[in-house]
Amino acid sequence: MKTILMLLGFVASVLIVVQLVMGLLIRNGEASPALRAAHFHSGTLMVVVALVYIGLSLYLLLSRGRRQTS
C-alpha cells in the first residue's frame, strides 16, 4: 500500500506541475486549441489521481490509528 501511495503522490505532483506550465502557456497566448484540450484532460486526470491519493492516505491513516488503540 505504501508503494501505491508513493506512486500516486509522485504522479499527482507531476500532473500539478504540468497543469501549471500549460496554464502559463495558455495565459501568455502561446496555446493552440490542442493544448487547451490537453490542459482540460490532464486537469481532469490530475483531480482523479489526487482524490484517489487523498482517499487512500486517509484510509491508511485511519486504519493505522484504529489498530494502535485496540
CHARMM internal coordinates of N, CA and C (Angstrom, degrees):
IC EDIT
DIST 1 N 1 CA 1.4434
DIST 1 CA 1 C 1.5291
ANGL 1 N 1 CA 1 C 110.50
DIST 1 C 2 N 1.3419
ANGL 1 CA 1 C 2 N 116.42
DIHE 1 N 1 CA 1 C 2 N -36.73
DIST 2 N 2 CA 1.4557
ANGL 1 C 2 N 2 CA 120.36
DIHE 1 CA 1 C 2 N 2 CA 179.84
DIST 2 CA 2 C 1.5306
ANGL 2 N 2 CA 2 C 111.11
DIHE 1 C 2 N 2 CA 2 C -62.57
DIST 2 C 3 N 1.3260
ANGL 2 CA 2 C 3 N 116.26
DIHE 2 N 2 CA 2 C 3 N -39.67
DIST 3 N 3 CA 1.4639
ANGL 2 C 3 N 3 CA 120.60
DIHE 2 CA 2 C 3 N 3 CA -179.94
DIST 3 CA 3 C 1.5203
ANGL 3 N 3 CA 3 C 110.79
DIHE 2 C 3 N 3 CA 3 C -65.35
DIST 3 C 4 N 1.3206
ANGL 3 CA 3 C 4 N 116.43
DIHE 3 N 3 CA 3 C 4 N -40.75
DIST 4 N 4 CA 1.4725
ANGL 3 C 4 N 4 CA 120.09
DIHE 3 CA 3 C 4 N 4 CA 178.68
DIST 4 CA 4 C 1.5163
ANGL 4 N 4 CA 4 C 110.18
DIHE 3 C 4 N 4 CA 4 C -63.83
DIST 4 C 5 N 1.3275
ANGL 4 CA 4 C 5 N 117.23
DIHE 4 N 4 CA 4 C 5 N -42.82
DIST 5 N 5 CA 1.4545
ANGL 4 C 5 N 5 CA 120.81
DIHE 4 CA 4 C 5 N 5 CA 179.18
DIST 5 CA 5 C 1.5230
ANGL 5 N 5 CA 5 C 111.85
DIHE 4 C 5 N 5 CA 5 C -64.00
DIST 5 C 6 N 1.3147
ANGL 5 CA 5 C 6 N 116.91
DIHE 5 N 5 CA 5 C 6 N -40.86
DIST 6 N 6 CA 1.4632
ANGL 5 C 6 N 6 CA 119.86
DIHE 5 CA 5 C 6 N 6 CA 178.29
DIST 6 CA 6 C 1.5216
ANGL 6 N 6 CA 6 C 110.80
DIHE 5 C 6 N 6 CA 6 C -65.05
DIST 6 C 7 N 1.3248
ANGL 6 CA 6 C 7 N 116.73
DIHE 6 N 6 CA 6 C 7 N -41.92
DIST 7 N 7 CA 1.4614
ANGL 6 C 7 N 7 CA 120.69
DIHE 6 CA 6 C 7 N 7 CA 178.34
DIST 7 CA 7 C 1.5260
ANGL 7 N 7 CA 7 C 111.21
DIHE 6 C 7 N 7 CA 7 C -63.97
DIST 7 C 8 N 1.3281
ANGL 7 CA 7 C 8 N 117.19
DIHE 7 N 7 CA 7 C 8 N -45.67
DIST 8 N 8 CA 1.4625
ANGL 7 C 8 N 8 CA 120.52
DIHE 7 CA 7 C 8 N 8 CA 178.29
DIST 8 CA 8 C 1.5230
ANGL 8 N 8 CA 8 C 111.50
DIHE 7 C 8 N 8 CA 8 C -63.02
DIST 8 C 9 N 1.3146
ANGL 8 CA 8 C 9 N 117.82
DIHE 8 N 8 CA 8 C 9 N -39.66
DIST 9 N 9 CA 1.4637
ANGL 8 C 9 N 9 CA 121.40
DIHE 8 CA 8 C 9 N 9 CA 177.26
DIST 9 CA 9 C 1.5121
ANGL 9 N 9 CA 9 C 111.80
DIHE 8 C 9 N 9 CA 9 C -62.82
DIST 9 C 10 N 1.3195
ANGL 9 CA 9 C 10 N 117.00
DIHE 9 N 9 CA 9 C 10 N -41.88
DIST 10 N 10 CA 1.4633
ANGL 9 C 10 N 10 CA 121.02
DIHE 9 CA 9 C 10 N 10 CA 178.26
DIST 10 CA 10 C 1.5265
ANGL 10 N 10 CA 10 C 111.00
DIHE 9 C 10 N 10 CA 10 C -65.25
DIST 10 C 11 N 1.3271
ANGL 10 CA 10 C 11 N 116.90
DIHE 10 N 10 CA 10 C 11 N -46.10
DIST 11 N 11 CA 1.4704
ANGL 10 C 11 N 11 CA 120.68
DIHE 10 CA 10 C 11 N 11 CA 179.89
DIST 11 CA 11 C 1.5263
ANGL 11 N 11 CA 11 C 110.30
DIHE 10 C 11 N 11 CA 11 C -62.62
DIST 11 C 12 N 1.3331
ANGL 11 CA 11 C 12 N 117.00
DIHE 11 N 11 CA 11 C 12 N -41.73
DIST 12 N 12 CA 1.4639
ANGL 11 C 12 N 12 CA 120.53
DIHE 11 CA 11 C 12 N 12 CA 178.84
DIST 12 CA 12 C 1.5233
ANGL 12 N 12 CA 12 C 111.03
DIHE 11 C 12 N 12 CA 12 C -62.29
DIST 12 C 13 N 1.3193
ANGL 12 CA 12 C 13 N 117.28
DIHE 12 N 12 CA 12 C 13 N -41.55
DIST 13 N 13 CA 1.4667
ANGL 12 C 13 N 13 CA 119.70
DIHE 12 CA 12 C 13 N 13 CA -179.64
DIST 13 CA 13 C 1.5259
ANGL 13 N 13 CA 13 C 111.43
DIHE 12 C 13 N 13 CA 13 C -67.43
DIST 13 C 14 N 1.3177
ANGL 13 CA 13 C 14 N 117.75
DIHE 13 N 13 CA 13 C 14 N -38.44
DIST 14 N 14 CA 1.4657
ANGL 13 C 14 N 14 CA 120.42
DIHE 13 CA 13 C 14 N 14 CA 176.83
DIST 14 CA 14 C 1.5279
ANGL 14 N 14 CA 14 C 110.51
DIHE 13 C 14 N 14 CA 14 C -64.75
DIST 14 C 15 N 1.3221
ANGL 14 CA 14 C 15 N 116.91
DIHE 14 N 14 CA 14 C 15 N -42.67
DIST 15 N 15 CA 1.4600
ANGL 14 C 15 N 15 CA 120.09
DIHE 14 CA 14 C 15 N 15 CA 179.47
DIST 15 CA 15 C 1.5256
ANGL 15 N 15 CA 15 C 111.80
DIHE 14 C 15 N 15 CA 15 C -65.11
DIST 15 C 16 N 1.3102
ANGL 15 CA 15 C 16 N 117.99
DIHE 15 N 15 CA 15 C 16 N -35.08
DIST 16 N 16 CA 1.4667
ANGL 15 C 16 N 16 CA 121.02
DIHE 15 CA 15 C 16 N 16 CA 177.55
DIST 16 CA 16 C 1.5207
ANGL 16 N 16 CA 16 C 110.11
DIHE 15 C 16 N 16 CA 16 C -64.63
DIST 16 C 17 N 1.3216
ANGL 16 CA 16 C 17 N 117.70
DIHE 16 N 16 CA 16 C 17 N -43.50
DIST 17 N 17 CA 1.4657
ANGL 16 C 17 N 17 CA 121.11
DIHE 16 CA 16 C 17 N 17 CA 178.86
DIST 17 CA 17 C 1.5302
ANGL 17 N 17 CA 17 C 110.36
DIHE 16 C 17 N 17 CA 17 C -65.17
DIST 17 C 18 N 1.3247
ANGL 17 CA 17 C 18 N 117.38
DIHE 17 N 17 CA 17 C 18 N -41.07
DIST 18 N 18 CA 1.4636
ANGL 17 C 18 N 18 CA 121.28
DIHE 17 CA 17 C 18 N 18 CA 178.29
DIST 18 CA 18 C 1.5251
ANGL 18 N 18 CA 18 C 110.01
DIHE 17 C 18 N 18 CA 18 C -61.66
DIST 18 C 19 N 1.3307
ANGL 18 CA 18 C 19 N 116.87
DIHE 18 N 18 CA 18 C 19 N -42.75
DIST 19 N 19 CA 1.4670
ANGL 18 C 19 N 19 CA 120.90
DIHE 18 CA 18 C 19 N 19 CA 177.95
DIST 19 CA 19 C 1.5219
ANGL 19 N 19 CA 19 C 110.60
DIHE 18 C 19 N 19 CA 19 C -60.39
DIST 19 C 20 N 1.3161
ANGL 19 CA 19 C 20 N 116.98
DIHE 19 N 19 CA 19 C 20 N -42.33
DIST 20 N 20 CA 1.4591
ANGL 19 C 20 N 20 CA 121.38
DIHE 19 CA 19 C 20 N 20 CA 179.76
DIST 20 CA 20 C 1.5240
ANGL 20 N 20 CA 20 C 111.08
DIHE 19 C 20 N 20 CA 20 C -61.96
DIST 20 C 21 N 1.3154
ANGL 20 CA 20 C 21 N 117.02
DIHE 20 N 20 CA 20 C 21 N -47.23
DIST 21 N 21 CA 1.4650
ANGL 20 C 21 N 21 CA 121.03
DIHE 20 CA 20 C 21 N 21 CA -178.52
DIST 21 CA 21 C 1.5294
ANGL 21 N 21 CA 21 C 110.74
DIHE 20 C 21 N 21 CA 21 C -64.60
DIST 21 C 22 N 1.3235
ANGL 21 CA 21 C 22 N 116.86
DIHE 21 N 21 CA 21 C 22 N -46.14
DIST 22 N 22 CA 1.4634
ANGL 21 C 22 N 22 CA 119.07
DIHE 21 CA 21 C 22 N 22 CA 179.52
DIST 22 CA 22 C 1.5260
ANGL 22 N 22 CA 22 C 111.13
DIHE 21 C 22 N 22 CA 22 C -65.10
DIST 22 C 23 N 1.3155
ANGL 22 CA 22 C 23 N 117.78
DIHE 22 N 22 CA 22 C 23 N -37.67
DIST 23 N 23 CA 1.4575
ANGL 22 C 23 N 23 CA 121.03
DIHE 22 CA 22 C 23 N 23 CA 177.30
DIST 23 CA 23 C 1.5117
ANGL 23 N 23 CA 23 C 111.81
DIHE 22 C 23 N 23 CA 23 C -62.68
DIST 23 C 24 N 1.3306
ANGL 23 CA 23 C 24 N 116.71
DIHE 23 N 23 CA 23 C 24 N -40.25
DIST 24 N 24 CA 1.4695
ANGL 23 C 24 N 24 CA 119.89
DIHE 23 CA 23 C 24 N 24 CA 177.20
DIST 24 CA 24 C 1.5299
ANGL 24 N 24 CA 24 C 111.55
DIHE 23 C 24 N 24 CA 24 C -66.04
DIST 24 C 25 N 1.3226
ANGL 24 CA 24 C 25 N 116.95
DIHE 24 N 24 CA 24 C 25 N -39.65
DIST 25 N 25 CA 1.4698
ANGL 24 C 25 N 25 CA 119.80
DIHE 24 CA 24 C 25 N 25 CA 177.55
DIST 25 CA 25 C 1.5261
ANGL 25 N 25 CA 25 C 110.89
DIHE 24 C 25 N 25 CA 25 C -63.74
DIST 25 C 26 N 1.3156
ANGL 25 CA 25 C 26 N 116.44
DIHE 25 N 25 CA 25 C 26 N -40.62
DIST 26 N 26 CA 1.4681
ANGL 25 C 26 N 26 CA 120.16
DIHE 25 CA 25 C 26 N 26 CA 179.19
DIST 26 CA 26 C 1.5300
ANGL 26 N 26 CA 26 C 109.63
DIHE 25 C 26 N 26 CA 26 C -66.38
DIST 26 C 27 N 1.2992
ANGL 26 CA 26 C 27 N 116.56
DIHE 26 N 26 CA 26 C 27 N -42.83
DIST 27 N 27 CA 1.4697
ANGL 26 C 27 N 27 CA 120.74
DIHE 26 CA 26 C 27 N 27 CA -178.60
DIST 27 CA 27 C 1.5225
ANGL 27 N 27 CA 27 C 111.69
DIHE 26 C 27 N 27 CA 27 C -64.99
DIST 27 C 28 N 1.3189
ANGL 27 CA 27 C 28 N 117.49
DIHE 27 N 27 CA 27 C 28 N -35.34
DIST 28 N 28 CA 1.4676
ANGL 27 C 28 N 28 CA 121.40
DIHE 27 CA 27 C 28 N 28 CA -179.98
DIST 28 CA 28 C 1.5227
ANGL 28 N 28 CA 28 C 112.53
DIHE 27 C 28 N 28 CA 28 C -80.76
DIST 28 C 29 N 1.3109
ANGL 28 CA 28 C 29 N 117.43
DIHE 28 N 28 CA 28 C 29 N -0.91
DIST 29 N 29 CA 1.4590
ANGL 28 C 29 N 29 CA 120.73
DIHE 28 CA 28 C 29 N 29 CA 177.70
DIST 29 CA 29 C 1.5151
ANGL 29 N 29 CA 29 C 114.52
DIHE 28 C 29 N 29 CA 29 C 81.65
DIST 29 C 30 N 1.3080
ANGL 29 CA 29 C 30 N 117.95
DIHE 29 N 29 CA 29 C 30 N 16.11
DIST 30 N 30 CA 1.4625
ANGL 29 C 30 N 30 CA 121.74
DIHE 29 CA 29 C 30 N 30 CA -178.43
DIST 30 CA 30 C 1.5256
ANGL 30 N 30 CA 30 C 111.38
DIHE 29 C 30 N 30 CA 30 C -103.17
DIST 30 C 31 N 1.3337
ANGL 30 CA 30 C 31 N 116.92
DIHE 30 N 30 CA 30 C 31 N 30.99
DIST 31 N 31 CA 1.4576
ANGL 30 C 31 N 31 CA 119.79
DIHE 30 CA 30 C 31 N 31 CA -173.59
DIST 31 CA 31 C 1.5182
ANGL 31 N 31 CA 31 C 111.19
DIHE 30 C 31 N 31 CA 31 C -114.57
DIST 31 C 32 N 1.3003
ANGL 31 CA 31 C 32 N 114.90
DIHE 31 N 31 CA 31 C 32 N 134.79
DIST 32 N 32 CA 1.4589
ANGL 31 C 32 N 32 CA 121.19
DIHE 31 CA 31 C 32 N 32 CA 172.89
DIST 32 CA 32 C 1.5383
ANGL 32 N 32 CA 32 C 107.80
DIHE 31 C 32 N 32 CA 32 C -87.49
DIST 32 C 33 N 1.3228
ANGL 32 CA 32 C 33 N 117.26
DIHE 32 N 32 CA 32 C 33 N 166.28
DIST 33 N 33 CA 1.4710
ANGL 32 C 33 N 33 CA 118.71
DIHE 32 CA 32 C 33 N 33 CA 175.54
DIST 33 CA 33 C 1.5334
ANGL 33 N 33 CA 33 C 112.55
DIHE 32 C 33 N 33 CA 33 C -58.39
DIST 33 C 34 N 1.3187
ANGL 33 CA 33 C 34 N 116.84
DIHE 33 N 33 CA 33 C 34 N -32.01
DIST 34 N 34 CA 1.4714
ANGL 33 C 34 N 34 CA 119.93
DIHE 33 CA 33 C 34 N 34 CA 178.65
DIST 34 CA 34 C 1.5303
ANGL 34 N 34 CA 34 C 110.91
DIHE 33 C 34 N 34 CA 34 C -66.29
DIST 34 C 35 N 1.3312
ANGL 34 CA 34 C 35 N 116.76
DIHE 34 N 34 CA 34 C 35 N -37.81
DIST 35 N 35 CA 1.4636
ANGL 34 C 35 N 35 CA 120.08
DIHE 34 CA 34 C 35 N 35 CA 178.66
DIST 35 CA 35 C 1.5209
ANGL 35 N 35 CA 35 C 110.36
DIHE 34 C 35 N 35 CA 35 C -67.96
DIST 35 C 36 N 1.3153
ANGL 35 CA 35 C 36 N 117.17
DIHE 35 N 35 CA 35 C 36 N -36.59
DIST 36 N 36 CA 1.4612
ANGL 35 C 36 N 36 CA 120.26
DIHE 35 CA 35 C 36 N 36 CA 177.30
DIST 36 CA 36 C 1.5294
ANGL 36 N 36 CA 36 C 110.69
DIHE 35 C 36 N 36 CA 36 C -63.93
DIST 36 C 37 N 1.3135
ANGL 36 CA 36 C 37 N 117.09
DIHE 36 N 36 CA 36 C 37 N -40.79
DIST 37 N 37 CA 1.4695
ANGL 36 C 37 N 37 CA 120.93
DIHE 36 CA 36 C 37 N 37 CA 177.89
DIST 37 CA 37 C 1.5325
ANGL 37 N 37 CA 37 C 110.30
DIHE 36 C 37 N 37 CA 37 C -66.69
DIST 37 C 38 N 1.3318
ANGL 37 CA 37 C 38 N 116.81
DIHE 37 N 37 CA 37 C 38 N -41.85
DIST 38 N 38 CA 1.4610
ANGL 37 C 38 N 38 CA 120.35
DIHE 37 CA 37 C 38 N 38 CA 178.57
DIST 38 CA 38 C 1.5250
ANGL 38 N 38 CA 38 C 110.75
DIHE 37 C 38 N 38 CA 38 C -63.48
DIST 38 C 39 N 1.3287
ANGL 38 CA 38 C 39 N 115.91
DIHE 38 N 38 CA 38 C 39 N -36.95
DIST 39 N 39 CA 1.4543
ANGL 38 C 39 N 39 CA 120.63
DIHE 38 CA 38 C 39 N 39 CA 178.33
DIST 39 CA 39 C 1.5282
ANGL 39 N 39 CA 39 C 110.39
DIHE 38 C 39 N 39 CA 39 C -62.49
DIST 39 C 40 N 1.3059
ANGL 39 CA 39 C 40 N 117.06
DIHE 39 N 39 CA 39 C 40 N -42.37
DIST 40 N 40 CA 1.4678
ANGL 39 C 40 N 40 CA 121.40
DIHE 39 CA 39 C 40 N 40 CA 178.83
DIST 40 CA 40 C 1.5291
ANGL 40 N 40 CA 40 C 110.86
DIHE 39 C 40 N 40 CA 40 C -64.96
DIST 40 C 41 N 1.3273
ANGL 40 CA 40 C 41 N 116.72
DIHE 40 N 40 CA 40 C 41 N -47.24
DIST 41 N 41 CA 1.4645
ANGL 40 C 41 N 41 CA 119.92
DIHE 40 CA 40 C 41 N 41 CA -176.34
DIST 41 CA 41 C 1.5264
ANGL 41 N 41 CA 41 C 111.99
DIHE 40 C 41 N 41 CA 41 C -69.27
DIST 41 C 42 N 1.3235
ANGL 41 CA 41 C 42 N 117.40
DIHE 41 N 41 CA 41 C 42 N -40.48
DIST 42 N 42 CA 1.4636
ANGL 41 C 42 N 42 CA 118.39
DIHE 41 CA 41 C 42 N 42 CA 178.59
DIST 42 CA 42 C 1.5293
ANGL 42 N 42 CA 42 C 110.60
DIHE 41 C 42 N 42 CA 42 C -70.65
DIST 42 C 43 N 1.3253
ANGL 42 CA 42 C 43 N 117.22
DIHE 42 N 42 CA 42 C 43 N -28.48
DIST 43 N 43 CA 1.4653
ANGL 42 C 43 N 43 CA 120.12
DIHE 42 CA 42 C 43 N 43 CA 175.30
DIST 43 CA 43 C 1.5160
ANGL 43 N 43 CA 43 C 111.24
DIHE 42 C 43 N 43 CA 43 C -66.48
DIST 43 C 44 N 1.3238
ANGL 43 CA 43 C 44 N 116.11
DIHE 43 N 43 CA 43 C 44 N -41.77
DIST 44 N 44 CA 1.4596
ANGL 43 C 44 N 44 CA 120.49
DIHE 43 CA 43 C 44 N 44 CA 177.06
DIST 44 CA 44 C 1.5264
ANGL 44 N 44 CA 44 C 110.41
DIHE 43 C 44 N 44 CA 44 C -63.13
DIST 44 C 45 N 1.3200
ANGL 44 CA 44 C 45 N 117.09
DIHE 44 N 44 CA 44 C 45 N -44.56
DIST 45 N 45 CA 1.4618
ANGL 44 C 45 N 45 CA 121.31
DIHE 44 CA 44 C 45 N 45 CA 178.00
DIST 45 CA 45 C 1.5270
ANGL 45 N 45 CA 45 C 110.80
DIHE 44 C 45 N 45 CA 45 C -62.50
DIST 45 C 46 N 1.3318
ANGL 45 CA 45 C 46 N 117.02
DIHE 45 N 45 CA 45 C 46 N -40.18
DIST 46 N 46 CA 1.4507
ANGL 45 C 46 N 46 CA 121.10
DIHE 45 CA 45 C 46 N 46 CA 179.61
DIST 46 CA 46 C 1.5263
ANGL 46 N 46 CA 46 C 110.65
DIHE 45 C 46 N 46 CA 46 C -60.90
DIST 46 C 47 N 1.3264
ANGL 46 CA 46 C 47 N 116.94
DIHE 46 N 46 CA 46 C 47 N -43.19
DIST 47 N 47 CA 1.4633
ANGL 46 C 47 N 47 CA 120.51
DIHE 46 CA 46 C 47 N 47 CA 179.82
DIST 47 CA 47 C 1.5299
ANGL 47 N 47 CA 47 C 110.53
DIHE 46 C 47 N 47 CA 47 C -63.34
DIST 47 C 48 N 1.3210
ANGL 47 CA 47 C 48 N 117.58
DIHE 47 N 47 CA 47 C 48 N -43.72
DIST 48 N 48 CA 1.4648
ANGL 47 C 48 N 48 CA 120.89
DIHE 47 CA 47 C 48 N 48 CA -179.56
DIST 48 CA 48 C 1.5317
ANGL 48 N 48 CA 48 C 110.66
DIHE 47 C 48 N 48 CA 48 C -63.38
DIST 48 C 49 N 1.3297
ANGL 48 CA 48 C 49 N 116.94
DIHE 48 N 48 CA 48 C 49 N -46.40
DIST 49 N 49 CA 1.4667
ANGL 48 C 49 N 49 CA 120.76
DIHE 48 CA 48 C 49 N 49 CA -179.26
DIST 49 CA 49 C 1.5253
ANGL 49 N 49 CA 49 C 110.38
DIHE 48 C 49 N 49 CA 49 C -63.86
DIST 49 C 50 N 1.3240
ANGL 49 CA 49 C 50 N 117.06
DIHE 49 N 49 CA 49 C 50 N -43.15
DIST 50 N 50 CA 1.4638
ANGL 49 C 50 N 50 CA 120.28
DIHE 49 CA 49 C 50 N 50 CA -179.43
DIST 50 CA 50 C 1.5281
ANGL 50 N 50 CA 50 C 111.12
DIHE 49 C 50 N 50 CA 50 C -64.68
DIST 50 C 51 N 1.3274
ANGL 50 CA 50 C 51 N 117.93
DIHE 50 N 50 CA 50 C 51 N -41.07
DIST 51 N 51 CA 1.4588
ANGL 50 C 51 N 51 CA 120.15
DIHE 50 CA 50 C 51 N 51 CA 179.24
DIST 51 CA 51 C 1.5273
ANGL 51 N 51 CA 51 C 112.19
DIHE 50 C 51 N 51 CA 51 C -67.02
DIST 51 C 52 N 1.3224
ANGL 51 CA 51 C 52 N 117.18
DIHE 51 N 51 CA 51 C 52 N -38.81
DIST 52 N 52 CA 1.4757
ANGL 51 C 52 N 52 CA 119.79
DIHE 51 CA 51 C 52 N 52 CA 176.17
DIST 52 CA 52 C 1.5202
ANGL 52 N 52 CA 52 C 110.02
DIHE 51 C 52 N 52 CA 52 C -64.59
DIST 52 C 53 N 1.3316
ANGL 52 CA 52 C 53 N 116.83
DIHE 52 N 52 CA 52 C 53 N -42.61
DIST 53 N 53 CA 1.4612
ANGL 52 C 53 N 53 CA 121.72
DIHE 52 CA 52 C 53 N 53 CA 178.21
DIST 53 CA 53 C 1.5286
ANGL 53 N 53 CA 53 C 111.05
DIHE 52 C 53 N 53 CA 53 C -60.51
DIST 53 C 54 N 1.3205
ANGL 53 CA 53 C 54 N 116.63
DIHE 53 N 53 CA 53 C 54 N -46.32
DIST 54 N 54 CA 1.4628
ANGL 53 C 54 N 54 CA 121.04
DIHE 53 CA 53 C 54 N 54 CA 179.82
DIST 54 CA 54 C 1.5329
ANGL 54 N 54 CA 54 C 110.23
DIHE 53 C 54 N 54 CA 54 C -64.21
DIST 54 C 55 N 1.3267
ANGL 54 CA 54 C 55 N 116.71
DIHE 54 N 54 CA 54 C 55 N -44.65
DIST 55 N 55 CA 1.4586
ANGL 54 C 55 N 55 CA 120.24
DIHE 54 CA 54 C 55 N 55 CA -179.90
DIST 55 CA 55 C 1.5168
ANGL 55 N 55 CA 55 C 112.73
DIHE 54 C 55 N 55 CA 55 C -61.42
DIST 55 C 56 N 1.3264
ANGL 55 CA 55 C 56 N 117.03
DIHE 55 N 55 CA 55 C 56 N -46.38
DIST 56 N 56 CA 1.4703
ANGL 55 C 56 N 56 CA 120.17
DIHE 55 CA 55 C 56 N 56 CA 178.98
DIST 56 CA 56 C 1.5243
ANGL 56 N 56 CA 56 C 111.72
DIHE 55 C 56 N 56 CA 56 C -66.07
DIST 56 C 57 N 1.3262
ANGL 56 CA 56 C 57 N 116.54
DIHE 56 N 56 CA 56 C 57 N -38.41
DIST 57 N 57 CA 1.4672
ANGL 56 C 57 N 57 CA 119.81
DIHE 56 CA 56 C 57 N 57 CA 178.51
DIST 57 CA 57 C 1.5228
ANGL 57 N 57 CA 57 C 110.90
DIHE 56 C 57 N 57 CA 57 C -62.96
DIST 57 C 58 N 1.3255
ANGL 57 CA 57 C 58 N 115.82
DIHE 57 N 57 CA 57 C 58 N -45.68
DIST 58 N 58 CA 1.4642
ANGL 57 C 58 N 58 CA 119.10
DIHE 57 CA 57 C 58 N 58 CA 178.92
DIST 58 CA 58 C 1.5250
ANGL 58 N 58 CA 58 C 111.32
DIHE 57 C 58 N 58 CA 58 C -63.74
DIST 58 C 59 N 1.3248
ANGL 58 CA 58 C 59 N 116.86
DIHE 58 N 58 CA 58 C 59 N -41.10
DIST 59 N 59 CA 1.4622
ANGL 58 C 59 N 59 CA 120.19
DIHE 58 CA 58 C 59 N 59 CA 177.78
DIST 59 CA 59 C 1.5281
ANGL 59 N 59 CA 59 C 110.65
DIHE 58 C 59 N 59 CA 59 C -60.23
DIST 59 C 60 N 1.3254
ANGL 59 CA 59 C 60 N 116.23
DIHE 59 N 59 CA 59 C 60 N -44.79
DIST 60 N 60 CA 1.4544
ANGL 59 C 60 N 60 CA 120.58
DIHE 59 CA 59 C 60 N 60 CA -179.37
DIST 60 CA 60 C 1.5264
ANGL 60 N 60 CA 60 C 110.90
DIHE 59 C 60 N 60 CA 60 C -64.38
DIST 60 C 61 N 1.3181
ANGL 60 CA 60 C 61 N 117.27
DIHE 60 N 60 CA 60 C 61 N -43.19
DIST 61 N 61 CA 1.4583
ANGL 60 C 61 N 61 CA 120.46
DIHE 60 CA 60 C 61 N 61 CA 179.62
DIST 61 CA 61 C 1.5275
ANGL 61 N 61 CA 61 C 111.81
DIHE 60 C 61 N 61 CA 61 C -65.95
DIST 61 C 62 N 1.3209
ANGL 61 CA 61 C 62 N 116.80
DIHE 61 N 61 CA 61 C 62 N -42.20
DIST 62 N 62 CA 1.4592
ANGL 61 C 62 N 62 CA 119.71
DIHE 61 CA 61 C 62 N 62 CA -179.31
DIST 62 CA 62 C 1.5200
ANGL 62 N 62 CA 62 C 111.84
DIHE 61 C 62 N 62 CA 62 C -69.77
DIST 62 C 63 N 1.3288
ANGL 62 CA 62 C 63 N 117.68
DIHE 62 N 62 CA 62 C 63 N -38.62
DIST 63 N 63 CA 1.4638
ANGL 62 C 63 N 63 CA 119.42
DIHE 62 CA 62 C 63 N 63 CA 179.48
DIST 63 CA 63 C 1.5237
ANGL 63 N 63 CA 63 C 110.92
DIHE 62 C 63 N 63 CA 63 C -70.12
DIST 63 C 64 N 1.3100
ANGL 63 CA 63 C 64 N 117.56
DIHE 63 N 63 CA 63 C 64 N -33.41
DIST 64 N 64 CA 1.4644
ANGL 63 C 64 N 64 CA 121.01
DIHE 63 CA 63 C 64 N 64 CA 177.54
DIST 64 CA 64 C 1.5246
ANGL 64 N 64 CA 64 C 110.01
DIHE 63 C 64 N 64 CA 64 C -67.63
DIST 64 C 65 N 1.3294
ANGL 64 CA 64 C 65 N 117.44
DIHE 64 N 64 CA 64 C 65 N -38.99
DIST 65 N 65 CA 1.4535
ANGL 64 C 65 N 65 CA 121.66
DIHE 64 CA 64 C 65 N 65 CA 179.41
DIST 65 CA 65 C 1.5158
ANGL 65 N 65 CA 65 C 111.77
DIHE 64 C 65 N 65 CA 65 C -65.69
DIST 65 C 66 N 1.3074
ANGL 65 CA 65 C 66 N 118.09
DIHE 65 N 65 CA 65 C 66 N -37.37
DIST 66 N 66 CA 1.4713
ANGL 65 C 66 N 66 CA 121.73
DIHE 65 CA 65 C 66 N 66 CA 178.90
DIST 66 CA 66 C 1.5186
ANGL 66 N 66 CA 66 C 111.67
DIHE 65 C 66 N 66 CA 66 C -67.68
DIST 66 C 67 N 1.3232
ANGL 66 CA 66 C 67 N 116.60
DIHE 66 N 66 CA 66 C 67 N -38.17
DIST 67 N 67 CA 1.4673
ANGL 66 C 67 N 67 CA 120.05
DIHE 66 CA 66 C 67 N 67 CA -179.15
DIST 67 CA 67 C 1.5155
ANGL 67 N 67 CA 67 C 111.42
DIHE 66 C 67 N 67 CA 67 C -66.92
DIST 67 C 68 N 1.3329
ANGL 67 CA 67 C 68 N 118.53
DIHE 67 N 67 CA 67 C 68 N -36.69
DIST 68 N 68 CA 1.4650
ANGL 67 C 68 N 68 CA 121.50
DIHE 67 CA 67 C 68 N 68 CA -177.25
DIST 68 CA 68 C 1.5184
ANGL 68 N 68 CA 68 C 111.62
DIHE 67 C 68 N 68 CA 68 C -74.09
DIST 68 C 69 N 1.3377
ANGL 68 CA 68 C 69 N 119.20
DIHE 68 N 68 CA 68 C 69 N -30.79
DIST 69 N 69 CA 1.4541
ANGL 68 C 69 N 69 CA 120.32
DIHE 68 CA 68 C 69 N 69 CA -177.47
DIST 69 CA 69 C 1.5249
ANGL 69 N 69 CA 69 C 112.27
DIHE 68 C 69 N 69 CA 69 C -81.44
DIST 69 C 70 N 1.2999
ANGL 69 CA 69 C 70 N 119.21
DIHE 69 N 69 CA 69 C 70 N -17.16
DIST 70 N 70 CA 1.4839
ANGL 69 C 70 N 70 CA 121.58
DIHE 69 CA 69 C 70 N 70 CA -177.82
DIST 70 CA 70 C 1.5026
ANGL 70 N 70 CA 70 C 111.51
DIHE 69 C 70 N 70 CA 70 C -78.37
END
COOR INIT
IC SEED 1 N 1 CA 1 C
IC BUILD
